């Protein structure tokens, strides 16, 4: 793990050096001009794997919504087959082919045995709370970094 972190940080620096910010700004502006208001709003929409969050917690047909450009990101969609199929809909069936962002709600670690922070605080073991938070942060950071470095699709 200690060897992996410096290597990933170097990869991030070299990947960042390749970006032409002026060209990126032009591409983003051109894309925004092509988007309808509905598609722009759709980029702000995020569901938790087909479920709306909030008091109503309604279920949506996320595949249809993605194909219409009505969803920009998805939380808690797991598995390579599942996320790849959703991403394919976005980049092949939506009008502007904008890829989705995927995330996991991992405030206490993804698929770990750590309780939620409120439960951890009730233990009064500050060392344990810090160690578990560090593990969750490293796992989340590495998954984000690796995903960003390996999938320069857009």
Long-range contacts (C-beta under 8 A, 24 or more apart in sequence): 1-138, 4-142, 8-142, 8-145, 8-146, 8-149, 11-149, 12-145, 12-148, 12-149, 15-149, 15-152, 31-96, 31-98, 34-96, 35-69, 35-96, 36-69, 38-69, 38-70, 39-69, 39-70, 39-95, 39-96, 41-70, 42-68, 42-69, 42-70, 42-71, 42-72, 43-69, 43-72, 43-98, 44-72, 45-70, 45-71, 45-72, 45-73, 46-71, 46-72, 46-73, 46-74, 46-75, 47-71, 47-74, 47-75, 48-74, 48-75, 48-76, 48-105, 49-74, 49-75, 49-76, 49-77, 49-78, 62-86, 63-89, 66-90, 66-93, 66-94, 66-100, 67-93, 67-94, 68-94, 69-94, 69-95, 69-96, 69-98, 71-100, 72-98, 72-100, 72-101, 73-100, 73-101, 73-102, 73-103, 74-100, 74-101, 74-102, 74-103, 75-102, 75-103, 75-104, 75-105, 76-103, 76-104, 76-105, 77-102, 78-104, 91-153, 98-154, 99-153, 99-154, 102-147, 104-140, 104-143, 106-136, 106-139, 106-140, 107-136, 108-132, 108-136, 109-135, 109-136, 109-139, 110-136, 110-139, 110-140, 110-143, 112-136
